[in-house]
């Protein structure tokens, strides 16, 4: 084997590229995907070891490109279903994630160069920091975060009620970064003795073994305690899954959807639910707009009378239902409050829309919630002035922009307090924690994943949502267009999933755990993402120390 410091050649680079691509593929197998419907979560404890080895051995000239390569490769394997949304989506997501991992790999390389065989602690902290920072900016996308592979390993995810997902990530990355240095030695031709490496790392091994035992022990104790916990009440929820093709629009489609939703809801009444729940944007047009601004007398150039009549039918049905109804429904409001809703000369609407959920009861909208975290590029693009060419492309693709909500609304019905994260808002821990801090005792996720056309896409989404129930210790009911409709208990257990892509309804007897005082809130809810902030601070110190250490070595040499 060649010497570790020997000049690198084409063969070396090709082997490293192949290693990264294979590792990306293997890591994707840990998640639900095209190979296995449920994923092999245990793979996530080993898949990154070769990646850390490559980072340790490769040159500074190559490491940034390797970060981009790994990000693109992993998200091509993991998010293979994105072209079902739009052919361009796979390019946008993979390029963004690859770009993020350029900075991740550079930071990991810096830690490795400075701290060498002791870099694993800094690298684990850096990975946690990356996982957090990559989800908080405009194009933040938490799908593929390594801890979500463990959605079905309930004892290992209970710690999320304290640390959030961040404690789980660091426990998964630490041993892989440690093993990666040893594997790097084998790749580089040093062929070190594994027993010698174990002896040098004895303190780390002992400490990690203790932490792992505490991690696992806490999980089993928490599971036992949660399973023995009695709910304050049980709420009977009817979820309606109408399985509408998201790409179809127009009045006839909206009418057909309403008729299906109405029929299924009336069938659900036979099971005496306390509330009926539809999915994200299940009913169109805007009930709020039509109940506040009459279209009558302004002509029919844009289908005003038809849509107004459909809203009247919705209101009549909701009154006939005799139960509170929660549904996704756009909220149209005046774009300019000083102008009429419709220009009498041109017939153009003076209107902007929010992606909202409404609680309809007693013939009126009792409360509504506007989506706070919009999907980048398809629902929201704030860089029209900076990137007009990209904005024009997105507009040409017929994407609809929503206005952004800013209030974590807590609904109340029959004494039950609940909040309704819309679509992928249930993949963000801070959003759901804020709902619970504001008084929500139940989470109703309203989702429309039908556009993907792939059951694994919906299941990947649901697997992430599992962690929100554990973090908050609140039950979640996912009411979706086509799947994955289910109930998630505070332990993270998925209960009674509905068959995907099937038009049906399902009744859930939902355990509601009320918050009587601040002491009932989990540590994570009270101190949301604290462990991520600590990791960022320690990572910054470690990277600054790494730069100083490398500079000192150069001066001395």
Secondary structure, DSSP 4 states (H G I P E B T S, - for coil): ---TTSPP-HHHHHHHHHHHHHHHHHHHTTSSSSS-SS--GGGGGTTTHHHHHHHHHS-HHHHHHHHHHHHHHHHHHHTGGGGGT-TTHHHHHHHHHHHHHHHHHHHHHHHHHHHGGGTHHHHHHHHHHHHHHTTTSTT---TT-GGGGGTT-HHHHTTHHHHTHHHHHHHHHHHHHHHHHHHHHHHHT----HHHHHHHTHHHHHHHHHHHHHHHHHHHHHHHHHHHPPPSEEEEEEEEE----TT--SHHHHHHHHHHHHHHHHHHGGG--SEEE--TT-S-S-HHHHHHS--TTS-STTSHHHHHHHHHHHHHHHHHH-SEEEEE--EEEESSTTS-SB-TTT--B-EEEE-EEEEEETTEEEEEEE-SSPPBTTTB---TTTTHHHHHHHHHTT----BPP-----EEETTEEEE--BGGGGG-HHHHHHHHHTT-SEEEEEE--GGG--HHHHHHHHHHHHHHHHHHT--EEEEESSS--EEE-TT--EE-PPPTT--EEEEEEEEE----SGGGS-HHHHTTTHHHHHHHHHHHHHHHHHHHHHHHHHHH-
